[in-house]
């Protein structure tokens, strides 16, 4: 007997909910070798866009796995080693005019600076070897269709891309589900202020920010939905040998056009990312972590994440998620981020910076 597929349903994802029987049809788009051989990959030429999945709805993407290798990626022939910023993941829902996901591949899966490293969170993971197995478990429902594409902005090298896009399809769509979105941003460098004759403590710890106007913007969206977190990357550009902590920036989230001070006003960079006391250690938990802690004295490249899975930030008209770059926005580091959120369509369209503007600085 064939079971009729229903809608998305009100199922949880805990172990306790697994015995509850559901009605849906599972599907997968993957890079398996159609000849029956073992060449289970897609070869992506420089400048090429490859369609990874085209699914007719209603349905939901439930999991994405992928890994990528660059031709001649090792040794003296290695070029374009920053390919995780040159490859772009693009997802469009319901045949919309504008994509809802447009993010460099490595950043989307949780780590910035075109780097990978082993880490575990609830929605995103980079798995061995050396974090090169990328996983996403954000649920991504849609009403009419989903298009998943990979864009290569490499100029000289082809890449070998292996992937699964797992999904479910249903007989009907639920009208109370938001569409998954992800956007990449960067300020390189953020507009800071010179230290001058001030001491390190005076420059990094003193001053007043009573507007949030010059904060780094993680997300600026219109519509109804909820913000569910971010990946946040810092490249410490200070050449000082003194105490050189990059944080102390308060998070400020403005909901539905509210004036300053916002209802959600935090106390410091490490506090928003649920750590404490100027951390310099790698750490990963289900909803927060430090994947790249930087070198001694917080130099070099840092990457952190915070996911609002149990505490999504709800908005009805608009949301502006910001954070200071150093207390009172005094630091001028290279900052980039990915914001993740759900909202109604249509959304405010957004673009992705050109490839030269995305490339990471060398360590």
ABEGO torsion letter per residue (X at the ends): XBBBBBBAEBBBABAAAAABBBBBBBBBBBABBAAGBABBBBBBBBGBBBBABBBBOBBBBABBBBBBBBBGABEAABBGAAAAAABBBBBBBGGBABBABBBBAAAAAGBBGGBBBBBBBAABBBBOBGGABBBBABBBBBAAEBBBBBBBABAABBBBBBBBBBBBBBABBBAABBBBBBBBBBBOBBBBBBAEABBAAAAAABEBBAAGAABBBABBBBEBEBBAEBBBBBBBABABABBABABGBBBBBBBGGBBOBBABBBAEAAAAAGBBGGBABBBBBAABEBABAEBBGGBEBBBBBBBBAABBBBBAABBBBBBBBEBGGABBBBBBBBBBBBBBOBBBBBBBBBAAAABBBBX
